[in-house]
Amino acid sequence: MKNQKIEKRPVDILIDRYAEFHKKPANRYINYICVPLISFSILGFVWSIPFPHLNFLGSYNGYLNWGSFLIALVIYFYMKLSPIISYIMLIVLFVFTFCIIQLEGWQKTGGPILPQMCVVVFVTANIIQFIGYRIEGKKPTSAENFKFLGIEPIWLLSLVLKRFGVKY
């Protein structure tokens, strides 16, 4: 019994592989800030891509868009890895969506243009992340595998869940 090896779940393998690129505290702190910003900016930019007007949706027309499809795909990907993580990420994405809708309203009243703001946030956060990778002495994770772009948020969420003792 003691010699039995416990097989890791795919979610644990992906999170562990991503964590290998973030050993130094400075790089980890950079990622704590930049990962949510990058995730938010990607969703905001995709949300703002023009979507066909569907009359049957009525007043809900603006809420079904490319961002909605992105959320569905991401949640499906996370659900296959870990249902608990997918539920929590769905709540996080709802918060992001609420903020994006508020920013769209601000844009209509003369505020910043949402897609441009998302591009600026995305580029800035990625530049800062590249600095973190430079500190770490490793190449960016996305250079190794594009799937890591989807793993970044759940890596961060896994750290929070571990701190509170929640098994995912």
QUIRA-V938169 format. One record per residue. SS is DSSP state (alpha for helix, beta for strand, coil for the rest). OMEGA is omega in radians with two decimals (none if undefined). Layout:
<<SS | OMEGA> <SS | OMEGA>>
//
This chain:
<<coil | -3.10> <coil | -3.10> <coil | 3.12> <coil | -3.13> <coil | 3.13> <coil | -3.12> <coil | -3.14> <coil | 3.07> <coil | 3.12> <alpha | -3.14> <alpha | 3.13> <alpha | 3.12> <alpha | -3.13> <alpha | -3.14> <alpha | 3.11> <alpha | 3.12> <alpha | 3.11> <alpha | -3.12> <alpha | 3.11> <coil | -3.12> <coil | -3.04> <coil | -3.12> <coil | -3.07> <coil | -3.09> <alpha | -3.12> <alpha | 3.13> <alpha | 3.12> <alpha | 3.14> <alpha | 3.08> <alpha | -3.13> <alpha | 3.09> <alpha | -3.13> <alpha | -2.99> <alpha | -3.11> <alpha | 3.09> <alpha | 3.12> <alpha | 3.13> <alpha | 3.14> <alpha | 3.12> <alpha | -3.09> <alpha | 3.10> <alpha | 3.13> <alpha | -3.14> <alpha | 3.13> <alpha | 3.14> <alpha | 3.11> <alpha | -3.04> <coil | 3.07> <coil | -3.10> <coil | -3.12> <coil | -3.12> <coil | 3.09> <coil | 3.14> <coil | -3.03> <alpha | -3.06> <alpha | 3.13> <alpha | 3.12> <alpha | -3.08> <alpha | 3.13> <alpha | -3.03> <alpha | -3.10> <alpha | -3.06> <alpha | 3.01> <coil | -3.08> <coil | -3.11> <alpha | 3.09> <alpha | 3.10> <alpha | 3.11> <alpha | 3.09> <alpha | 3.11> <alpha | -3.13> <alpha | 3.14> <alpha | -3.12> <alpha | -3.13> <alpha | 3.08> <alpha | 3.11> <alpha | -3.14> <alpha | 3.14> <alpha | 3.12> <alpha | 3.12> <alpha | -3.09> <coil | 3.14> <alpha | -3.13> <alpha | 3.13> <alpha | -3.12> <alpha | 3.13> <alpha | -3.12> <alpha | 3.11> <alpha | 3.08> <alpha | 3.08> <alpha | 3.11> <alpha | -3.14> <alpha | 3.03> <alpha | 3.07> <alpha | 3.08> <alpha | -3.13> <alpha | 3.10> <alpha | 3.13> <alpha | 3.12> <alpha | 3.11> <alpha | 3.09> <alpha | 3.11> <alpha | 3.06> <alpha | 3.10> <alpha | 3.10> <alpha | 3.12> <alpha | -3.13> <alpha | -3.14> <coil | 3.07> <coil | 3.12> <coil | -3.12> <coil | -3.14> <coil | -3.01> <alpha | -3.10> <alpha | 3.12> <alpha | 3.12> <alpha | 3.13> <alpha | 3.11> <alpha | 3.13> <alpha | 3.13> <alpha | -3.13> <alpha | -3.11> <alpha | -3.13> <alpha | -3.12> <alpha | 3.11> <alpha | 3.08> <alpha | 3.12> <alpha | 3.09> <alpha | 3.09> <alpha | 3.05> <alpha | 3.09> <alpha | 3.10> <alpha | 3.09> <alpha | 3.08> <alpha | -3.13> <alpha | -3.11> <coil | -3.14> <coil | 3.08> <coil | -3.13> <coil | -3.12> <alpha | -3.12> <alpha | 3.08> <alpha | 3.14> <alpha | -3.06> <coil | -3.10> <coil | -3.13> <coil | -3.12> <alpha | 3.08> <alpha | 3.08> <alpha | -3.12> <alpha | -3.11> <alpha | -3.10> <alpha | -3.11> <alpha | 3.00> <alpha | 3.14> <alpha | 3.12> <alpha | 3.13> <alpha | 3.10> <alpha | 3.12> <alpha | -3.13> <alpha | 3.10> <alpha | -3.14> <alpha | 3.14> <coil | 3.09> <coil | -3.14> <coil | 3.11> <coil | 3.13> <coil | none>>
//
